[in-house]
Amino acid sequence: MRSDIALHAAIRTALRGALGPASMRVDVTVIDGTVTLSGDVDGVDDRINAASAVRRITDVRALADGIHVIHPVYANQN
């Protein structure tokens, strides 16, 4: 089984492939092979694609998907 650090790196790579630049808004935590995703994405498809990309990675024991979908209109209001 991969270390949490190696698994984290594999997940970051998979998220970049699935989400492109939007992957930088997704935080990843790995503890004993259990992955927690958090952050914001612009659409449901991005949330689904992120979770699917992580689930395909060998050695992921469990996934907690805490990604929030924000409406694009509200995404740039600060």
LINSULTA-V973546 format. One record per residue. RES is the residue in three letters. SS is DSSP state (helix for helix, strand for strand, loop for the rest). OMEGA is omega in whole degrees, 0 to 359 (none if undefined). D_CENTER is the distance of its C-alpha to the mean C-alpha in Angstrom with 1 decimal. Layout:
RES;SS;OMEGA;D_CENTER / RES;SS;OMEGA;D_CENTER
This chain:
MET;loop;179;20.2 / ARG;loop;173;18.0 / SER;loop;178;17.8 / ASP;helix;180;14.9 / ILE;helix;179;15.1 / ALA;helix;178;15.2 / LEU;helix;177;12.3 / HIS;helix;180;10.2 / ALA;helix;179;11.6 / ALA;helix;180;11.0 / ILE;helix;179;7.3 / ARG;helix;179;7.5 / THR;helix;180;10.0 / ALA;helix;179;8.4 / LEU;helix;176;5.8 / ARG;helix;179;9.0 / GLY;helix;183;10.9 / ALA;helix;188;9.1 / LEU;helix;184;8.8 / GLY;helix;183;11.4 / PRO;helix;180;12.2 / ALA;helix;180;10.0 / SER;helix;180;7.0 / MET;helix;179;9.2 / ARG;helix;179;8.8 / VAL;strand;177;5.3 / ASP;strand;182;6.5 / VAL;strand;173;6.1 / THR;strand;179;9.3 / VAL;strand;177;11.0 / ILE;strand;180;14.5 / ASP;loop;178;16.7 / GLY;loop;176;14.1 / THR;strand;186;12.5 / VAL;strand;173;8.7 / THR;strand;175;7.8 / LEU;strand;175;4.8 / SER;strand;181;6.9 / GLY;strand;184;8.2 / ASP;strand;172;9.8 / VAL;strand;186;9.7 / ASP;loop;183;13.1 / GLY;loop;179;13.3 / VAL;helix;179;12.8 / ASP;helix;179;12.4 / ASP;helix;179;9.3 / ARG;helix;179;7.8 / ILE;helix;181;9.5 / ASN;helix;179;8.6 / ALA;helix;180;4.8 / ALA;helix;180;6.2 / SER;helix;180;9.1 / ALA;helix;180;7.9 / VAL;helix;182;6.8 / ARG;helix;180;10.0 / ARG;loop;184;12.1 / ILE;loop;177;11.9 / THR;loop;178;15.1 / ASP;loop;171;15.4 / VAL;loop;184;12.4 / ARG;loop;181;14.7 / ALA;strand;180;12.8 / LEU;strand;172;9.6 / ALA;strand;184;9.7 / ASP;strand;179;7.8 / GLY;strand;180;8.9 / ILE;strand;177;7.5 / HIS;strand;175;10.9 / VAL;strand;178;12.4 / ILE;loop;179;15.1 / HIS;loop;183;18.1 / PRO;helix;180;18.5 / VAL;helix;182;22.0 / TYR;helix;187;20.8 / ALA;helix;186;17.9 / ASN;loop;179;20.6 / GLN;loop;177;23.0 / ASN;loop;none;23.3
